Amino acid sequence: MKIVINLDVMLARRKMRLKELAARIGMTEQALSMIKTNKVKGVRFETLIKLCDVLDCQPGDILEFDREASDET
C-alpha cells in the first residue's frame, strides 16, 4: 500500500511550472521536486493547504491511495 502524489498531473492541468508553484507557495523547487517524485515520508498539512489553494484543487486531487503499489522505494 502506498500514497501516490499526483502533483505533476495537477501542474499539467493548470499549465503551471514547478518554479512558478514554488514561488507562489514560498518553497524551494528542490523541496517541491522531492514531493512531486514521492521521495518524502510525509507532507505537512500547511504545505498541502498551500498547494490546494494555488492549484485550486482538493487534497484528493493531489494524493491517491494505491492498495496494490509496493511501499519499497
N, C-alpha and C positions, 0 to 999 in steps of 0.2 A: 504494500500500500504506500502511496506517495501523494504528496501535494504537488501539482504541476502549476507553474507560474506562466501565465499566458500574456505577459507584458508586451512581448513582441507583436502579438496579434492586435492588442489594443492600440499600440503605437501605429501600426499599419492602418488600422481602421480610421484613426484620427489624422493620418498623414502627418505624423509628428516624428521628429528625430529624437534620439536619446539625449542628445546635447541640449535641445530645447526643453525637454521634460526635466532634466537635471537642473537647469537654470530656474525653471518655474517653481520647483518644489524645494530648492535650496539644498540639493545633494550633489555629490560628485558624479561624473559619468561612470567612473570606475565602480562606485558603490551600486549604482543602478544596474550596471552591466552584470555585477555579481548576482543581483536579484533576478534579472532577466534570464540568466543562464542556469538558474536553480542551484547556485553554488553557495547558498546561505542556509543556515539552520532555522532561521526564523525572520519574520518581518514585524517590526513594531506597528501597533495599531495606528500610531501617529503618522507613520510613513504611508500606510495603507490608505488612511483618510486623505492625505495629500494627493496620492496617486489617483484615487477615485474622483477627487474634486477637479483636478486638472484634466483628467481624461473623460470626465463626465460619464462615469460608469459606476457599477456596483462591485463590491468585493468579489462576488461570484463570477464576474466577467474576467477578473484577473487570476483568481485562484480556482483550481479544479482538483477534486479528489479523484484519484485513479486507483481503484481497488486492485487492478491487475498489474500495475507497474511495480518494479523492484525498488527497494529503498537504497540499494547499493549505488555509490557514486564513483 
